[in-house]
Amino acid sequence: MAKQKVSEKLQAKFNKPQFHVGAAVFFSWLGQKKYGYVKKHKNTGWGVQYMVTSSDGVNYPCGIQIEGQKTAYHTGYILFEDTRSIGQDEIIKRIETSVKPTRIATVSINTGGKEDASRDDDSILPGTDDADSGTIPTSKKRGSGKSNVVKSSTAGVRNGNSKKRKDSTESSLNDAIQKQRDFLNGFVKKD
């Protein structure tokens, strides 16, 4: 495909920053459309490079697309016309609504009770002070052998009720490692 000639007026737009630091923009990164803020910009050999921080906090180096023409760097680029048509206020609103809070999972731990009744009392209510204090609230149903512990889903499930591996597995592994070391030490020259 032959290159199209770009007018000098359009070329001038590529060579000077079109968005100031802190401006909300609509951009494309590897074909995926995202919203973010311009963190910084600098002049390069192919035009102005923008560093855009997305709503999830990831930084993306971007070029720009104006009137269907893109900079030489086209892995990520700001969509100039779309950003202008959507408007700063609407993009900021979309960024703020797209931020998802971290989730807290409820892990049920069976402490050996025989009852398996559903909990309807002692529930942790949304908006209580315990949720904002940074502590991990726990509650127990009277007469039930279950307790609910609220932990981050990335914290894992290991606790005091977990069983350790048998020591024989660990010792046999250590024995195998020692045998390999002894074997390899037979090939090393000692002066």
C-alpha positions as CSV (number, residue, x, y, z in Angstrom):
1,M,0.0,0.0,0.0
2,A,1.4,3.4,-1.0
3,K,1.9,6.0,1.7
4,Q,-0.5,8.8,1.7
5,K,0.8,12.3,1.7
6,V,0.0,14.2,4.9
7,S,-0.6,17.9,4.9
8,E,1.8,20.2,6.7
9,K,-1.0,21.3,9.1
10,L,-1.7,17.6,10.1
11,Q,2.0,16.9,10.4
12,A,2.4,19.9,12.8
13,K,-0.3,18.3,15.0
14,F,1.8,15.1,15.3
15,N,4.9,17.1,16.3
16,K,3.4,19.0,19.2
17,P,1.6,17.7,22.2
18,Q,-2.2,17.6,21.7
19,F,-3.0,16.7,25.4
20,H,-1.5,18.2,28.5
21,V,-0.3,16.2,31.5
22,G,-3.4,15.0,33.5
23,A,-5.8,15.1,30.6
24,A,-8.3,12.2,30.4
25,V,-8.0,10.3,27.1
26,F,-9.5,7.4,25.2
27,F,-6.8,5.1,23.7
28,S,-6.2,1.8,22.1
29,W,-3.5,-0.7,23.3
30,L,-3.0,-3.8,21.1
31,G,-6.6,-3.3,19.8
32,Q,-8.2,-3.0,23.2
33,K,-9.9,0.3,24.0
34,K,-9.2,1.9,27.3
35,Y,-9.5,5.1,29.3
36,G,-6.7,6.8,31.2
37,Y,-4.8,10.0,32.0
38,V,-1.7,11.4,30.3
39,K,1.1,11.0,32.8
40,K,3.8,12.7,30.7
41,H,4.8,13.3,27.1
42,K,8.1,13.7,25.2
43,N,9.2,14.5,21.7
44,T,10.7,11.5,19.8
45,G,11.9,11.0,16.2
46,W,8.4,9.9,15.1
47,G,6.4,12.6,17.0
48,V,5.1,13.1,20.5
49,Q,5.1,10.0,22.8
50,Y,2.5,10.0,25.5
51,M,2.7,7.9,28.7
52,V,-0.9,7.1,29.6
53,T,-1.9,5.6,33.0
54,S,-5.0,3.5,32.7
55,S,-7.8,3.3,35.2
56,D,-6.2,0.1,36.7
57,G,-2.9,1.9,37.3
58,V,-0.9,0.4,34.4
59,N,1.3,2.8,32.3
60,Y,1.2,2.5,28.5
61,P,3.5,4.3,26.0
62,C,1.3,5.7,23.2
63,G,1.4,7.5,19.9
64,I,-1.6,9.3,18.5
65,Q,-4.1,8.8,15.7
66,I,-5.4,12.0,14.1
67,E,-7.8,12.0,11.0
68,G,-7.1,8.3,10.4
69,Q,-3.3,8.7,10.4
70,K,-1.2,7.2,13.1
71,T,2.3,7.8,14.4
72,A,5.0,5.2,13.6
73,Y,4.4,3.8,17.1
74,H,1.1,2.1,16.7
75,T,1.1,-0.6,19.4
76,G,-0.7,2.0,21.6
77,Y,-2.2,5.3,20.4
78,I,-4.5,7.9,21.6
79,L,-7.7,8.3,19.6
80,F,-7.7,12.1,19.1
81,E,-11.1,12.6,17.5
82,D,-12.9,10.1,19.8
83,T,-11.3,11.7,22.9
84,R,-12.5,15.1,21.8
85,S,-16.0,13.9,20.9
86,I,-16.5,12.1,24.2
87,G,-15.2,15.0,26.2
88,Q,-13.1,15.3,29.4
89,D,-16.0,15.1,31.8
90,E,-17.5,11.9,30.3
91,I,-14.1,10.2,30.1
92,I,-13.3,11.0,33.8
93,K,-16.8,9.7,34.7
94,R,-16.1,6.4,32.8
95,I,-12.7,6.0,34.4
96,E,-14.1,6.5,37.9
97,T,-17.0,4.0,37.3
98,S,-14.6,1.4,35.8
99,V,-12.4,1.2,38.9
100,K,-13.4,-2.0,40.6
101,P,-12.8,-2.3,44.4
102,T,-10.9,-5.3,45.7
103,R,-13.2,-8.1,46.8
104,I,-13.2,-9.9,50.1
105,A,-14.2,-13.6,50.1
106,T,-15.8,-15.4,53.0
107,V,-14.1,-18.7,53.8
108,S,-16.1,-21.2,55.9
109,I,-14.1,-23.3,58.2
110,N,-15.6,-26.5,59.6
111,T,-14.5,-26.9,63.2
112,G,-16.0,-30.4,63.6
113,G,-19.5,-29.6,64.4
114,K,-22.4,-31.9,63.4
115,E,-24.9,-29.1,62.6
116,D,-24.9,-27.5,59.2
117,A,-27.6,-24.8,59.7
118,S,-27.6,-21.6,57.6
119,R,-26.6,-18.5,59.4
120,D,-29.2,-15.8,59.9
121,D,-27.9,-14.0,63.0
122,D,-24.5,-12.5,63.9
123,S,-24.0,-11.6,60.2
124,I,-21.5,-9.0,59.3
125,L,-23.5,-6.1,58.0
126,P,-22.2,-3.9,55.2
127,G,-21.2,-0.4,56.3
128,T,-20.1,-1.5,59.8
129,D,-16.9,-0.1,61.3
130,D,-15.1,-3.5,61.2
131,A,-15.0,-3.5,57.4
132,D,-13.1,-0.2,57.4
133,S,-10.8,-0.8,60.3
134,G,-8.4,-3.2,58.5
135,T,-9.1,-6.0,61.0
136,I,-10.4,-9.4,59.9
137,P,-13.8,-9.8,61.6
138,T,-15.0,-13.3,62.6
139,S,-18.3,-14.5,63.9
140,K,-19.6,-17.8,65.2
141,K,-23.2,-19.1,65.3
142,R,-24.2,-20.2,68.7
143,G,-24.5,-24.0,68.8
144,S,-23.0,-24.4,65.3
145,G,-19.6,-26.0,64.6
146,K,-18.9,-23.6,61.8
147,S,-17.3,-20.2,61.8
148,N,-17.0,-17.7,59.1
149,V,-13.7,-15.9,58.6
150,V,-13.4,-13.0,56.2
151,K,-10.0,-13.0,54.4
152,S,-8.7,-11.8,51.1
153,S,-9.1,-14.3,48.4
154,T,-5.4,-14.2,47.8
155,A,-4.5,-15.1,51.4
156,G,-5.1,-18.8,50.9
157,V,-6.9,-21.2,53.2
158,R,-4.1,-22.6,55.4
159,N,-4.7,-22.2,59.0
160,G,-4.3,-24.1,62.3
161,N,-6.6,-26.9,61.1
162,S,-4.4,-27.8,58.2
163,K,-2.4,-31.0,58.5
164,K,1.3,-31.1,57.7
165,R,2.9,-33.6,55.4
166,K,4.4,-36.7,56.8
167,D,8.0,-36.3,57.9
168,S,8.9,-39.5,56.0
169,T,8.3,-37.8,52.7
170,E,10.5,-34.9,53.7
171,S,13.2,-37.2,55.0
172,S,13.2,-39.4,51.9
173,L,13.6,-36.3,49.8
174,N,16.5,-35.1,52.0
175,D,18.1,-38.6,51.6
176,A,17.8,-38.5,47.8
177,I,19.4,-35.1,47.7
178,Q,22.3,-36.2,50.0
179,K,22.9,-39.3,47.7
180,Q,23.2,-37.0,44.7
181,R,25.6,-34.7,46.5
182,D,27.8,-37.7,47.6
183,F,27.8,-39.0,44.0
184,L,28.8,-35.7,42.5
185,N,31.5,-35.2,45.2
186,G,33.2,-38.4,43.9
187,F,34.0,-36.5,40.6
188,V,35.5,-33.4,42.2
189,K,39.3,-33.4,42.5
190,K,40.5,-32.4,46.0
191,D,44.0,-31.0,46.3
